[in-house]
Amino acid sequence: MRETCVPAGVKPNETGFGYTLSLIGGKYKMIIMYWLSENKVMRHNQLKRSIGTISFKTLSIMLKELEADGLIIRKEFPQIPPKVEYSLSERGLSLIPLLNMMCEWGEKNSLPAQETKQPEV
């Protein structure tokens, strides 16, 4: 059994913890994975509408990175106009319990709005 996930003297990105964060870190990757887990298959514009605050370009970049990391599957249909669908791969699906645990932790541990405010100086 390991003592710690990030041992002293080891760069965090050289650990399992750091590797996982490198795959799902950032503002939108976990949100994209959440929507794909909820809807199974989505197209680019469906994801954009669901997320709301993401630009077309940022979503495209995030989808390419998630695909390159083997977390999502991009399926292109040879038709006009082009049709592309995204879904979670088995590898991506294996991260959903972790995302659910993070959601549950946040719900149980979030502070009321007045407790998170900074004291006035």
Secondary structure by P-SEA (a helix, b strand, c coil): cccccccccccccccaaaaaaaacccccaaaaaaaaaacccccaaaaaaaaccccaaaaaaaaaaaaaaccbbbbbbccccbbbbbbbcaaaaaaaaaaaaaaaaaaaccccccccccccc
